[in-house]
């Protein structure tokens, strides 16, 4: 891909009719180093957030050695790119064939589960043909925790309830070299208390089961910054996680893991789109809910936007978007703030699409073709530059004298 200083330079050079995905390798590298250096345990990239090979390589080159893979396709992808990476199959429901291939062909030793049936499946699939059971498994029981402090819940589909956790932990302990507990507080956790609350539930599960636990995996949920969603500094999350991990009744040599996805890749990508039509405060653009903007349509995510035309003079106004397909559901209500005089033929950039944007694109209705370019400017938002104002601080000064 060609390299440009910014999105405006891409528009001037290409005048594209199709959307252009912009990647910022330096932003992904910076995020990786931040987690590697500051997270008080092992940072394991959740591949589902963005499985782009170039991104996976950037993360590896900057110190990320562990990868959360959720399907046999992701296992094959990452193992093909990174022969020496540690892969952890963290989907709690897997096929026996996928487990067997992952273990015997790709060297995957770590698996999550939330039922006795899944435990038995993993044990059977990793048993050698001569009947010898695997002796090197790391098995993590996924505990159901609250998602009340996160923007997107992950509390319904997976996880054993606390009431049922002790028998499963005791059974799992009999079949593994290392026993772990994992959980997921939901996507875009807006307070460190989400992890404190979850770790309190982990404490209760360990006490009830009376087993030795070797791994605590706090999962994903680490946030990025979006319009209207300004989280506290990530260091606050790390501090609270570390403090409550240290207080757990676990093995003296127990490991702490985390599974950042969004936080490692959100700043990596943005997209240039073109306005094809304007109808009042609605803009018809050439990407949408079946492309990189799934979250903008289906969970009302407000991504940052900025106009790329130099001749737009009016103050910003609120806009909604329609994507290019024939489907009425291809609609993003926003509001998205752009100059009030934006018109058909104009371009603008939508930022912070590195998480899930690339992963969820389709070719529905014949759309979905995109060009690509590398840009060297900063992403629209960043948690890693060191110049971000703490959103908890106020500019209002109250004199109490």
N, C-alpha and C positions, 0 to 999 in steps of 0.2 A: 504493500500500500504506500501511496505517496504521503509525505509529511508536510503539514501546513502549520502556520503559527496559530490560527484560530478558525472558527466557523465562517467568519466573513471572508477570509481568504479562500476557503473551499468554495463558497458560493460564487465568488468572482472568477475563480479558475474553471469551474465545472458548469455553472448555471444548470444544475441537475433537475430533471423531471421526476426522478425517483428519489425517495428518501436516502439520506446518506448517514450511515452510522459512523460516529466519530469515537475514536478510542484514545485514551490518555494513559499510556503505559506508566508514566511517572507517578500518576495518582494511585494506581494499583500497587506499584512497588512501595510507595510511601505507606499505604495502609497495611501492607504485609509486614513491613519492618516495625510498625507501631505495635501490632499484636505480638509479633515474635519477641520484641524487647520489653513490652509492658504487661501483657497478660500474665498473671501469676501461675501459669501452667502451660499446657500444650494447646496451641491454637490449631484447630483442624478445619480446613476449608470445606464448607458445605457446597459441593459441586453443583447441586441442583439450581443454585442461585444464578449461575452463569457458567456453562460448560465449555466456553470458547477455549480451544487449545492454546492460543496465544496467551490468554489470561492465566491459565493453569501453569504455564511455563514461567510467566513473570512471578507468580506467587512462589513457586519452587526456587527460582533464582534469588529470591529475597528472604529465604529462610523458612517457608512453610513446607513442612515435611509430611504432614498427616492430612488425609483427605477423606471426608465423609461422603461415601458413595451410596446411592439409594436404589440402584438397579444393577443388573449384570451388565447392561450397556455402559453405565458409568464406570463400573469396574474395568471393563475392557478399554474404555477410552483413556482413563488415567494410567492404567498399567502400561498401555502402549506408549504413552508420552513420557512417563516417569517410572522406569524399571525399579528404582530404589525407594520409591515413596511407600509410606505405610498407609494402607487402605483399610477403612473401617466401614463395614456394611451395616448402616444404621437404620435402615427401614425395618420396622418391627414385623412386617409380613413379607416373607420371601418364598419363592418356590424352592423345593428341594433341589431341583436341577441347578438353579442359580447358586445356591449355597455350595453345592458339590463342585461346580466349576470354579467358583471364587476361591474355595479352599485349596483344591488340588492343582489347579492350573495357574492361579494368580497369587497364591500365597497369602490370602486374606485370613487372618486369625481372629478378627474382632467382629462381633455380631450383636445386635440388639434384639430384644424380644419383650413381649408383654403378656404372654400366655404360656401355660404348660405345654400346649400343643406345639407352639413354635419352638420351645426348648427341645422337645423330642424330635422335631423335624431337623433342627440343626445338628443335634447329636448323631442322628442316623445318617445324615448326609455327609458328615465329616468322618465317619467310621471307615477304616480301610477295608479292602475286600477280604482280608483274612480275619475280619471281626475285631481288629484292634481299634479302640476308640481314640479319638484325637486327645492328646495330652497337653496341647499348647493353646487352647481356646481362651480368648478373653470374651466373656459374655456379660452384657450390660442389660439389666432389667429396666425397662422404661416405666417411670412412675408418672401417673397423671397428676398434673398440677394446674393451678389457675392461670388463665390468660387475661385476667381482668385489667392488668396494667399495660397491655399491649394493644396495638392497633388492629392486628389480625389474629384471631384466636386459633390456637392449635390444641385445644383442650378436649375436643369431642372424639376425634378419630382413634387416637392411640394412647396407650398408657394403662397400667394396672392401677386400680383404685388402692388407696392406702390400706383400706380394710382387708384387701386380698393380697397385699404385697408380701407378707411374711412367708407364707408357704411357697410362693414362687421363688423368692430369694433363697430359701433353704434348699429347694430342689436344684436350682441353678448352681449353687455353690458346689454341689456334688459332681458337676460335669465340666468344670473349668479350672484353668490354671490361675486366672485372675477374675474376680467378680467385681462388677461395677453397677452403679445406679446412674441412669441418665434421665433427663427430662427436657421439656421445651416449654418455655414460658409464653410462647407466641411471638409473632413477627413484630418488629419495631416496638420493643419494650421501652416505655417512656420514663421509667424510674428504676433505679437499682433495687428498690424494694421488691420488685418482681422476683429477683433471684434470692433475696433474703427469705421471702415467704416460701419459695420452693425448697430451699435448703432446710428450712425448719421441718417441712414434710419429709425430706430425706432422713433427717435425724430421727423422726418418729418411726419410720420404716425400719431403720437399722436397729433401733432399740427393741422393736417388737420381734424382729427376726433373729436377733442375737447371732449374727454371722459376721465374719471378717470381710470387710469391703476394701478392695484395692484401688478402685477407680471411681471418681465422681466426675461425671460429665454434665456440665450445666447447659449444654445444648446451644442453640442459637438465640435469636432475638435481639442481638446487639444492634442498636439503631444507627441510622444515618440522619442527616438534616434535610428536611423538606419544608416548603412553605406551610406554616401552621403547625409543624412538628419539629420543634427544636429541643432535642434531648439534653440532659446534663452531660458534662464531659465523660468520656468513656473511662477515664481514670477513676471516677467515682464508682462505676460499676465494678471495676477490677478490685478496688479496695474492699468493697462490701462482700464480694464473692470470696476473696481470700480470707477475710476475717471469719466468715461463717464456715468456710471449708475447714479452717484450722481448728475450729471448735467441735467438729463432728467426731463421733466415736468410731474411728476408722483405723486401719493399719497405719503404723508409724511411717511406712514408706509409700502410702497411698498417693496416687497421681491425680492431679486436677486437669480436666480437659474442658475445652469449649469448642463450639462449632460455628464460628462466625461465617455467615454467607453474605448477606446484604452489606454488612459493615466493611467487608473486604473488597467488594466489587461495585457498589453503587456509583462511586465517583469515576469508575473506569470508562463509562460510555455516556454519550448523549446522541441526539439525532437531529438532523436538519430536515425540516418539512417545508413544503410549499403550499401556500393558500391557493386553492383552485377556484373557490367561490366564496363570496361573503353574502350572508342574509341576516341583516340586522346585527345582532351580537353573536351570531353563529358563523364559525369559519369552517369551510369544507377543506380538509387537508389530505395529503396523500399517504398518511399512515394513521392507524387507529387501533381499535380494540382487538382486531385479529392480527395485528402486527406487534410493534414494540410497546403499545400503549394499553395492554390488557388491564393493568391495575388502575389506570386512569378511568377506564370505563366501568369495570366490574366492582371495584372497591372504592371508587371516588377518590383516588390518590391524586393529590395536587402536586405535580412536578413543576419545578421552576422553568420559566420560559423567558427568552429574550429575542427581540427583533434583530434582524441582520441587515436591515435597510438603513441607509444614512439619511434618507429624505423624509422620514416619519417624524412629525413635529408635535403632534397633539399629545396631551397627557394620557396616561394609561387608563384603560377601561377594562371591564370584565367581559370575557368571552367564553363560550362553550365551543366544542369542536365536534364535527362529524368526520368519521374516517371515510376511506374511498370505496368501501363495499356497498352493496345494495341493501344492506341490513340496517333497519332502524336502530338495532341494538349497538351499532357501531357509533356510539355517542359518548362523549366525555363532557360532563356538565361543568367541571371546574369549580369555581371560576378561575380562569387563567388571565393574568394581567399582561396586556399588550397595548401598544399605542393605539389610540382610538381611530386613527386614520389608516390603519393597515387594510390592504385590499388584495384582491386576487392578483397573483403573480409575485407577491412578496414572500420572503422566506423568514422563518424564525427557527430558533434552536430550542429543543426541549431537553433539559438536563437531568442528571442523576438516574439514568436508565440502565446502568450497568447491572443492577440486580433485577433479574426476572424479565427484563425487556427482551434481551436476546434469546433467552431460554424459551419464551412462550410465543414466539412469532409463528405464524402459519402462512399458507399460501391460499387462503380461502378467497373464492371469487376471482382467482387469477392475480391477486395483488400479493405483495410481500417481497418483491425484488428490491434490493437495496444495494447501494454502492458503499464503499468503505474508505475511510481516510484516518490517518493519525494526526492529532493536533497536539501542540506543545504548551498551550495555555492552561490555566487552572480551571478545574471544574467549577460549576456555579456555586456549589456549597462544599465545604470540607471540614471534617472533624480533626484533621491531621496537620494543618499548616502551622498551628500555634498562635494564630492571630484571631481566632474566633472568640467573640465575647460570650462569657458564661450567661446563658439565658435566664439564670436565676437572679442575676444582678439587675438592679434597677437604676435608671438615671435620675429617679426622683430622690431628692435629698430632703429629709425631714429634720428640722431643728428641734430637738427635744428640750432645749434649755428654756 
